[in-house]
């Protein structure tokens, strides 16, 4: 069994009267890519802030790289790399200057910093832009530079707060590839928050979904999707015969709905598919269209949070709004 | 800690050097104050040449002018007196507004990147102080040069030399350092640029007006004089004037100079400590 590199136990953060994080417990194993999902104002960033020593802990306990975030913040800071959701690379400095400054602040020797900077610039395809001021960079280049800044000191754990926020799909997929490569090849533990559910599904080994400061569910993405149960099989059969009863009798077929020529069949397990096709074939009917929809993480998310993703302060969600306001104070 | 402070100070200064337009307001403020205020508000210009249709004798006019100039502590003209005051005003304003970069660092999230790095809070604070200090001292030097270049401008006493110049800039430096500490700590404490501007306006102007920066203390109301006498701006201005007007310092003046410098050192150290305590509180985990 791998070491637990991040552990939170009954972690709580209260901003004045607002409970931003409410008694959460979770752990992340060494080398894992862990996703923290939730609507805006759910408590994701507050949790990251507590784990990276930027926010105090109201109650509970958290250890990062075996160091207590409250008792030993200096050691925690030495072990982590932080890539915030804001674009924090300095506009007036060149890309390479930002990287080397970041290395200096993490006490990396000059020679080692230069070598590491070159490697990262190459990996993140920023070599050509290294000598340019960051104000000339596109959003995607800035995000990649920030990722490099978070990695220059070779941290054990990388915290990514919304690493692909605002990026187009091509750039987002490239970022995913970089993150995957860093995690698989360099063994860096990654703790990331994201809004993009397909991002969490594609990248993360395990996820936790937080809403209103409470972890609602955590586990492997496939596990959470299969808990949701339903794979939906949609069939079009055009012979005017109703075989709903036959189909309902098949093992692991949970529900059959018929609307005109279209059957919507809810399967408890995907394994039931061949039996369904065989039953139709035995009834000497012809399938004119077939579609199999597996449950998505988005469906899991919506079922758990009971909402489409909220925009915190922007759309009047009162909890998110209160958390943001208290944090800004 | 020293290397971290230096690295962060370099970052601030690189940004400043790459944006020369940012230096202009400070420089223009100095020129306007010296050239426009210094010339148009020169009290000597108020001496009339006629009263009730009677022309005053030129000798009398010159005697009145000389009497007025004498309140400037031996300065040859008002601009010579005013230069020290304008420099203190300009360095305080620059040390204060240099804090805008610090507030923006917080607003843009850069400060959080620093706070999650393994560096001491003291190095974050002192890098802010040093950037404000360097910017303000650069403007002080330019203002001093402007004072010399103005017609009927800054006139130094005979025997003025490099030691005087060093003494002048050490006095300005101590004052600037103290106020940089104060304004840097306030910059780390506020979350909006507007709040910083309000604090600067609330503090900087009264501090300057309650000192001998613009006018000698002799004619101040007694309650204001008491405040002005302990104001370190007054101490810095008087020290600089002492060194400008008197090339070589007599033993008595040397003792005044030493006392003033000690006062400024105490002020700088005290404000560094107070500033650090304020900043440390502002930089602790939210």
Interface residues (C-beta under 8 A of the other chain):
Chain A: X49 X52 X53 X54 X55 X56 X73 X74 X77 X78 X80 X82 X84 X85 X86 X87 X88 X90 X92 X93 X97 X101 X102 X104 X105 X106 X107 X133 X149 X327 X328
Chain B: X3 X4 X7 X8 X11 X14 X15 X18 X19 X108 X109 X110 X112 X113 X114 X115 X116 X117 X118 X119 X191 X284 X285 X286
